[in-house]
Amino acid sequence: PEECAVFHCRGCWTVLGDSLQLCGQEPPGLRVLVCFKVTNDVTWEDSLLVGLEGALLGCAYYLLFCRSCGLAVGFILYSSGSDLAHLRDLFCFFKDSIMCYLLKNQMIIEASKVNFPAVTLKK
């Protein structure tokens, strides 16, 4: 596939996932990459956080961390309103915490500057 990319932690370059695991579109108001699978270098704590502002207002979620450097790299949505229900139990990487290595061009680029092709769970 031409648009294949590997997702790296911005803090330490640890591999966290890849574009073959993308499974949803970026929801309005959230700058995230939505994946159904990540590497073992992504961890999370058992305690739930509750969003107090922004797009995650009122949502309960687990914060994702890079195992190597401890940087917060995303979240797993546990509960939400109907507008974000399709993201529950998926891995959502913060675009600002992720760098992408594009395999075809052998380029490194910020995730916020990459537009991946549309994918859905139906595919």
N, C-alpha and C positions, 0 to 999 in steps of 0.2 A: 504493500500500500504506500502511495506516495506521501501521504500526510502523517506518517508514523513519527512519533516523538517519544522521548523518554523524559519523565518528570523528575527533576532533582530539587533537593532542598536548597533554598537560596543561601542558607547559612553555612552549609558544609559540603554541598554537592553530593550528598547521599542519594541514591536512587530510591524514589518513593512509589513510582508507578509508571504507566505508559499509556499512550493514546489508544491502544487496542482495548483498554478497559473503560473508555468513555461510554456513558450510557444515557446521557441526558443533556438538554440544552441549559445554558446559563440563565437562571431565573432573573427577572427584572429586580434590580436593587441589590443583587448578590454577585460579586465578582469571583466566581468559583468554577472549577472544573469538576464535573460530577462523574465519579467512577464507581464501578461495582466491585473492584478488587484493587488492593494495594500490596506493596511488599511488606515483609516482616519488620522493616525499619520504620514503620508507622505504628505508633502506640497511642493509647488513650487511657485516661484514668476512669475509675468506676463512678466518680461523682458527676452528677448532672449539673450543668449550668443553665441559667434562664436568661434569655435575651431581654435586655431592659430598654433597648432603643434600636432604631434602624429596621432593616428587613427581617431580623430575627426576633423582633419584639414579641414577647409572650411565648416563644418557642423554647423547648427544653432540648439540650444537645450535649454531646460529649466533645470536648476539644481534642483534636488530633495533634500529635507532636512527632518531630523527627527523633528517632531513638538515639542518633549519634550526637546531636548538639542541643536538643531540647527545644528547638524553635517550634512555636505553634504554627502548624501548616494547614489547618482546616478543621472540619467538624463532621460529626455524624448526627443527623437530626433524629431526635427521639420522639418528640411530639410537636405538632404545629397546627396551624389553621389549615383549611382546605386548600389554600393557594400554594402551600409548600408541601402538601401531603405526599406528592410523588417523590420527594427527596428523602423520606424517612428510611433509615437504615442504610443509606448509601454514603460513600466517602466523598466529601466535598472539600477540595483543596482550594485554599485562598490563592488567587492568581498572583497576588503581591508577594507570596512566600515561596513561589515555585519558579524555577528556571526550566526551560525546555531545550533539549538537544534534538534538533531535527535531523533525522537519519539521512534523508535524501540529499540535503545540502551540506550536511555535517556542520551545522551552525548552532550556536547557543543563543537563545533569545528569551526575553522575559515572557512569561505565560500571558501576561496582560496584553501583549502585542500579537498574539497568535489567534487566528480564527480557525477552529477545527470544523470539519464538515458536520452537518446536522446528523445527529444520531438519536435514536429513541430506544427504550427498553424493548419495543416490539421487534426490532431487528435482531 
